[in-house]
């Protein structure tokens, strides 16, 4: 399998919150780089193509665009 990422990602296990339309969806950040992340979610249904990811432990907020979706995981690129 060919690696398509611009930068290497580090494996992590951090709580995150997907902020959408005034609401929030819990997620788990599974890997992370300066350019993007992979997020575990209960269901990708209802998650828009663009949203804000809040990572409280790091006090970070990222504007995200969904690059791919699988059954319970989504890949995002930070904007």
Number of C-alpha atoms within 10 A of each C-alpha: 3 4 7 7 11 10 12 14 16 12 13 13 13 16 17 24 20 24 18 15 8 5 8 14 15 16 23 19 23 19 18 20 16 12 16 24 23 24 26 21 21 12 15 15 10 8 15 13 11 18 18 18 25 20 18 12 9 10 7 10 16 16 16 21 17 18 14 12 15 11 11 13 19 20 20 23 19 18 11
